Amino acid sequence: MPKQQPNTSQTNSGQGLLWLFGATLSVQGFGSAITEAGWNTSFGAAGLLRAAHVPEWGTLLVGCAGAALLATAARRRYAQGRAGCRP
């Protein structure tokens, strides 16, 4: 049985979600870590993680997870563009 290609609308929505969650986690993680280090104020992800008794470096992990999602989205976008160029 031939392998079916995913629907383009499904692919685009999944790709969009990767970009959205990646950007959100990156801003929340790294932004919270910088704000907490510079101004000793917790907000967003840092505030929630402090309430859950997560160490200070937990916000950096959130930022790294966001960066990983952004890298995955970029790689898929690049692979999608390369696949479209083939004759």
C-alpha positions in Angstrom: 0.0 0.0 0.0 1.5 3.4 -1.0 2.3 5.8 1.8 -0.1 8.7 1.8 1.1 12.3 2.1 -0.3 14.3 4.9 -2.8 16.9 4.0 -1.2 20.3 3.5 -3.5 22.1 5.9 -2.5 19.5 8.6 1.1 20.0 7.8 0.9 23.8 7.9 -1.1 23.9 11.1 1.4 21.5 12.8 4.3 23.7 11.5 2.6 26.8 12.7 2.1 25.3 16.2 5.8 24.4 16.3 6.8 28.0 15.6 4.2 29.3 18.1 5.1 27.1 21.0 8.8 27.4 20.3 8.6 31.2 20.3 6.4 31.3 23.4 8.6 29.0 25.4 11.8 30.8 24.3 10.5 34.2 25.3 9.0 32.9 28.6 12.0 30.9 29.5 14.9 33.2 28.6 12.9 36.4 29.3 11.9 35.2 32.8 15.5 34.1 33.6 16.9 37.5 32.5 14.2 39.4 34.4 14.7 37.4 37.5 18.5 37.7 37.4 18.5 41.4 36.6 15.6 42.7 38.6 14.9 39.9 41.1 11.3 39.7 39.9 9.4 36.5 38.9 6.7 36.6 36.3 5.2 34.2 33.8 7.1 30.9 33.6 9.5 31.9 36.3 6.7 32.7 38.7 5.0 29.4 38.1 8.2 27.5 38.4 9.1 29.2 41.7 5.6 28.4 43.1 6.3 24.7 42.2 9.8 24.9 43.9 11.8 24.3 40.8 15.4 25.6 40.9 16.3 28.8 39.2 17.9 27.1 36.2 14.4 25.6 35.4 13.5 28.7 33.4 16.6 28.2 31.3 15.4 24.7 30.5 12.1 26.1 29.4 14.0 28.5 27.1 16.1 25.7 25.7 13.0 23.6 25.0 11.6 26.6 23.0 14.8 26.9 21.1 14.7 23.2 20.3 11.1 23.5 19.0 12.2 26.5 16.9 15.1 24.5 15.5 12.8 21.6 14.6 10.4 24.0 12.9 13.2 25.5 10.9 14.6 22.2 9.9 11.2 21.0 8.7 10.7 24.2 6.8 14.1 23.8 5.1 13.4 20.1 4.3 10.0 21.0 2.9 11.6 23.7 0.7 14.2 21.2 -0.5 11.6 18.6 -1.3 9.7 21.1 -3.4 12.7 22.0 -5.5 13.3 18.4 -6.8 12.3 17.7 -10.4 
